[in-house]
Amino acid sequence: MLVSLQAGSLIAPAYACGCGAMVVDRNSRVAVDRETSAVGWDGRTEQIVMQLSVRGNAPDAAWIMPVPHRATVELGDAALFSELRAITAPVTEERHYFWPRGKDWPFGGSGNSAGDSAAGPKAGAPVDVVGRERLGPFDVARLAATDPEALESWLAENGFELPDRLATALTPYVEQKWEYVAVRLAPERQGGTLSGTLDPLRLRFASDRMVYPMRLSKLAATPQSLDLYVLADHRMEPRDAIGGRPPKVAYAGRVDPAREPYEALAAVTGDKPVFVTAIDQYFPSPERIDGDHELRAAAGDAPYRTVVYRDALLTWGGMPAWLLTLLGGAVLLVALPLFLVLRARRRRPVVPPPPVFTPPPLR
């Protein structure tokens, strides 16, 4: 199972965001501030619970996600993301330094730190509508496409404007006979604009490997940051960098969601312990992304956790250690000569007084 978090502010008309693409009217703007996706895989079926945080002036938008097989769609549980962030959060440790710095006295401060209802597909059609649901604020269409141009035409007829660059980027998925989930996003308040965190959606589809679609991120106009949180029997790693910088592990460890407890995570894993691996990756040039992320078991299950250090001035009894050291040195400089003088006096040999001459008695 895998969880991804991708942040970025993207430019109209197409918005690449992790495992999907955002499309709006050419006169509108929308920014995807955060995309959080929880993905689970049991060897046969993959599930993705995704949640978008958006802002802009668009009255509506379309979000398109490619999937390798026919998908079912339902509303997801937002609590899952809070639990996963808590599990993989860095720990803070205090690290002391001896000499004062700019914020410490005497230079600065005090030194304290701080279910489906659609009709069946049309045989032989280049684009098949295999499902359409109304889920909360979402209008969800599930498509099967064999021709990228036909996919573009269907989306246009249904209010989704598909830019040429995005149609080209979807071509590899069409060639692999993948399908798509197209979601119409609309603000909850009538007449409003898209803004805030949207309700999560849960997708399920058959898959023979753990894969996270990333090709559409190559359309992004700005560098992309991706965090992958993988839940499996063992520590996991990406097969390759797919055009980004080498992935880095930010967390690795076994978690028992039933003991903590993490109820939303337990519902996903069936109350079974899982190995959590958090992987960070940066894409300075998104146009170089050349594939989807495929994850595999690492060579070992070594645990790891990111540590954030809080630097603090070393003190003894509430006093800066450096100051006490200097005071102690000053006292020593004064006391040492006096001690040496006293010691020298004690060791100096005592000269006996000369004998007193006593004359003999007169006879």
C-alpha positions in Angstrom: 0.0 0.0 0.0 1.2 3.4 -0.8 0.4 7.0 0.2 1.6 10.0 -1.8 1.7 13.7 -1.0 2.4 16.2 -3.7 2.4 19.9 -3.3 2.7 22.7 -5.8 1.0 25.7 -7.4 0.3 24.9 -11.1 -0.6 27.2 -14.0 -3.8 27.1 -16.2 -5.1 25.5 -18.3 -3.8 22.0 -17.3 -2.6 21.2 -13.8 -0.4 18.2 -13.4 -0.7 16.9 -9.9 0.7 13.5 -8.9 -1.4 10.7 -10.2 -3.8 13.0 -12.2 -4.3 16.2 -14.1 -6.5 19.2 -13.4 -8.3 20.9 -16.2 -10.2 24.3 -16.1 -11.6 26.8 -18.4 -9.0 28.8 -20.2 -10.2 32.0 -18.6 -10.0 30.5 -15.1 -7.2 29.7 -12.7 -6.8 27.0 -10.1 -3.9 25.9 -8.0 -3.5 22.4 -6.5 -1.9 23.2 -3.1 -1.8 19.6 -2.0 -2.8 16.2 -3.3 -2.9 13.3 -0.8 -3.4 9.8 -2.0 -3.5 6.6 0.1 -3.0 3.5 -2.1 -3.3 -0.1 -1.1 -2.5 -3.3 -2.9 -3.0 -6.9 -1.9 -1.3 -8.5 -5.0 -4.5 -8.4 -7.1 -6.5 -5.3 -6.3 -5.3 -1.7 -5.8 -7.1 1.0 -4.1 -6.4 4.8 -4.0 -8.0 7.2 -1.6 -7.2 10.7 -2.9 -7.9 14.1 -1.5 -7.2 17.5 -3.2 -6.7 20.9 -1.6 -7.3 23.6 -4.2 -7.7 27.4 -4.6 -8.5 29.8 -7.5 -11.3 31.5 -9.3 -12.6 28.6 -11.3 -16.3 27.9 -10.9 -15.6 24.2 -11.7 -12.8 22.0 -12.9 -12.1 18.4 -14.1 -9.7 16.0 -12.6 -8.5 13.1 -14.8 -6.7 10.1 -13.5 -5.5 7.1 -15.6 -6.0 3.6 -14.1 -4.8 0.2 -15.5 -8.2 -1.5 -15.3 -11.9 -0.6 -14.7 -12.4 1.2 -11.5 -15.2 1.6 -9.0 -15.5 4.9 -7.2 -16.9 5.9 -3.7 -16.3 8.5 -1.1 -13.2 7.9 1.2 -12.3 8.5 4.8 -10.2 11.7 5.4 -9.1 10.5 8.9 -6.7 8.1 7.1 -4.4 10.9 6.1 -4.2 12.4 9.6 -3.1 9.0 11.0 -0.5 8.5 8.3 1.0 11.9 8.9 1.2 11.3 12.6 2.9 7.9 12.1 5.6 9.2 9.8 6.2 12.6 11.5 9.9 13.4 12.3 10.9 13.3 16.0 12.6 16.2 17.7 15.7 15.9 19.8 17.7 18.5 21.7 21.3 19.1 20.7 23.5 21.3 23.0 26.3 23.7 22.1 28.8 25.3 24.5 29.8 28.8 23.3 27.0 31.4 23.0 25.6 32.3 19.6 24.0 35.5 18.2 20.7 34.9 19.9 22.2 34.1 23.3 23.3 36.5 26.1 25.4 38.6 25.9 24.9 39.0 22.1 21.1 38.7 22.0 18.2 37.2 23.9 18.0 35.0 27.0 19.3 31.8 25.3 16.0 29.9 25.2 15.0 28.1 21.9 12.3 27.8 21.0 -22.1 1.2 -6.0 -22.4 1.7 -9.9 -25.5 3.1 -11.6 -24.3 3.6 -15.2 -25.4 1.9 -18.4 -23.2 -0.7 -20.1 -20.5 0.2 -22.6 -21.2 0.6 -26.3 -19.4 -2.1 -28.3 -16.8 -0.9 -30.6 -17.0 2.7 -29.5 -13.6 4.5 -29.2 -14.7 5.9 -25.8 -17.0 3.8 -23.6 -18.8 5.3 -20.6 -18.5 2.4 -18.2 -19.9 4.3 -15.2 -21.2 7.6 -13.9 -22.0 8.5 -10.3 -22.9 11.5 -8.2 -20.8 11.3 -5.0 -21.3 14.2 -2.7 -20.1 17.3 -4.6 -18.5 15.2 -7.3 -19.8 14.1 -10.7 -17.7 11.1 -11.5 -17.4 9.5 -15.0 -15.5 6.3 -15.7 -14.2 5.9 -19.2 -12.6 3.3 -21.4 -10.7 4.9 -24.3 -8.9 3.4 -27.3 -8.2 6.6 -29.1 -6.8 9.8 -27.4 -8.6 12.0 -29.9 -11.9 10.3 -29.1 -11.2 10.8 -25.4 -10.6 14.5 -26.0 -13.9 14.8 -28.0 -15.9 13.0 -25.3 -14.5 15.2 -22.5 -15.2 18.3 -24.5 -18.8 17.3 -25.1 -19.3 16.8 -21.4 -17.8 20.0 -20.3 -14.1 19.0 -19.9 -11.7 21.1 -22.0 -8.7 18.9 -22.8 -5.6 20.8 -23.9 -3.4 19.4 -26.6 -0.4 18.8 -24.3 -2.5 16.7 -21.9 -4.0 14.7 -24.8 -0.5 13.9 -25.9 0.6 12.9 -22.4 -2.4 10.5 -22.1 -1.4 8.7 -25.3 0.9 6.1 -23.5 -2.0 5.1 -21.3 -4.3 4.7 -24.3 -1.7 2.5 -26.0 -1.5 0.4 -22.9 -5.4 0.2 -22.9 -5.7 1.9 -19.5 -8.9 3.5 -18.5 -9.7 6.8 -16.9 -11.6 8.4 -14.1 -12.9 11.9 -14.9 -14.2 13.9 -11.9 -16.1 17.2 -12.2 -15.1 19.3 -9.2 -17.5 22.1 -8.1 -17.7 24.3 -5.0 -20.2 23.3 -2.3 -21.7 26.8 -2.4 -23.6 27.6 -5.6 -22.0 30.4 -7.5 -18.7 30.1 -5.6 -15.2 29.1 -6.7 -13.1 26.1 -6.0 -11.2 26.5 -2.7 -10.2 24.5 0.3 -9.8 20.7 0.9 -12.2 18.6 -1.0 -13.9 15.4 0.2 -11.7 12.3 -0.5 -12.5 9.8 -3.2 -11.7 6.1 -3.1 -10.9 4.2 -6.3 -10.5 0.4 -6.7 -9.2 -1.5 -9.7 -7.4 -4.7 -10.6 -3.6 -4.5 -10.8 -0.8 -7.1 -10.9 1.8 -4.7 -9.5 2.1 -1.8 -7.1 2.1 1.2 -9.4 1.5 5.0 -8.9 0.7 6.9 -12.1 3.2 9.8 -12.5 3.4 10.5 -16.3 1.0 13.4 -16.2 3.2 15.3 -13.7 5.6 16.1 -16.6 3.0 18.8 -17.6 3.8 20.7 -14.4 5.1 24.2 -14.9 7.0 24.3 -11.6 9.3 21.8 -9.8 7.4 19.0 -8.0 7.9 17.5 -4.6 6.5 14.0 -4.0 6.2 12.0 -0.7 5.4 8.4 -0.9 4.2 6.5 2.2 4.2 2.8 1.5 2.4 0.2 3.7 3.4 -3.4 3.0 4.8 -6.5 4.6 8.3 -5.2 4.1 10.2 -2.0 3.6 9.6 -0.8 0.0 11.5 1.3 -2.6 10.9 2.7 -6.1 12.3 0.7 -9.0 13.9 3.8 -10.4 13.9 7.6 -10.2 11.7 8.1 -13.4 13.4 11.4 -14.2 13.7 12.9 -10.8 16.4 13.1 -8.2 17.2 9.9 -6.3 14.4 9.0 -3.8 15.3 9.3 -0.1 13.8 7.4 2.8 12.3 9.6 5.5 10.7 6.9 7.6 10.8 3.1 7.8 9.2 1.0 10.6 6.6 -1.5 11.5 3.3 -0.2 12.9 0.5 -2.1 14.6 -2.6 0.1 13.9 -4.8 -1.9 16.3 -2.5 -1.1 19.3 -2.0 2.7 18.8 -4.9 2.8 17.8 -5.2 4.1 14.3 -8.8 3.2 13.4 -8.8 4.5 9.8 -5.5 2.7 9.0 -6.7 -0.5 10.7 -9.8 -0.4 8.5 -7.5 -0.4 5.4 -5.1 -3.1 6.7 -7.6 -5.3 8.4 -6.1 -4.7 11.9 -2.9 -6.3 10.7 0.6 -4.8 11.5 2.3 -3.2 8.5 5.7 -1.9 7.6 5.5 1.8 6.8 8.1 3.3 4.4 8.0 7.1 3.7 10.0 8.1 0.6 10.7 11.7 -0.5 11.6 12.7 -4.0 12.1 16.0 -5.8 11.6 16.7 -9.5 13.4 19.9 -10.5 12.5 19.4 -14.2 9.1 17.7 -14.4 9.3 17.5 -18.2 11.9 14.7 -17.6 9.5 12.4 -15.9 9.4 9.3 -18.2 7.2 6.8 -16.5 5.0 5.7 -13.6 6.4 4.8 -10.1 6.6 1.0 -9.5 7.5 -0.1 -6.0 9.2 -3.2 -4.9 10.5 -4.8 -1.7 13.9 -3.4 -0.4 16.9 -5.6 0.4 16.1 -5.5 4.2 13.7 -4.1 6.8 16.1 -1.8 8.6 14.1 0.8 10.6 14.7 4.5 10.1 13.2 7.8 11.3 13.9 11.4 10.5 15.3 13.4 13.4 14.9 17.2 13.6 17.5 18.6 16.1 16.7 21.6 18.3 19.9 23.4 19.2 20.1 24.7 22.8 22.8 26.4 24.9 24.4 24.0 27.4 23.6 25.1 31.0 24.4 23.9 34.5 21.9 24.7 37.2 20.2 27.3 35.0 23.5 29.1 34.3 25.3 29.0 30.9 28.1 26.4 31.1 30.5 28.7 29.3 30.0 31.5 31.8 30.5 29.1 34.8 33.6 27.8 33.1 35.0 31.3 32.7 34.1 32.3 36.3 35.7 29.1 37.5 38.8 29.9 35.5 39.1 33.4 36.9 38.7 32.1 40.4 41.4 29.5 39.7 43.8 32.2 38.3 43.4 34.2 41.5 43.5 31.3 43.9 46.4 29.3 42.3 49.2 31.9 43.1 48.0 32.2 46.7 47.9 28.5 47.0 51.4 28.1 45.6 52.8 30.8 48.0 51.2 29.1 51.0 52.4 25.7 49.8 56.0 27.1 49.3 56.0 28.5 52.8 54.9 25.2 54.3 57.7 23.3 52.5 60.5 25.9 53.4 62.9 24.3 56.0 62.8 25.9 59.4 66.3 27.2 60.5 66.8 26.5 64.2 68.0 29.6 66.2 71.7 29.7 67.0 72.6 28.2 70.4 72.9 30.5 73.3 76.4 30.6 74.9 76.4 30.0 78.5 79.7 30.8 80.3 81.0 28.3 82.8 80.5 29.0 86.5 83.4 30.7 88.4 85.3 28.7 90.9 
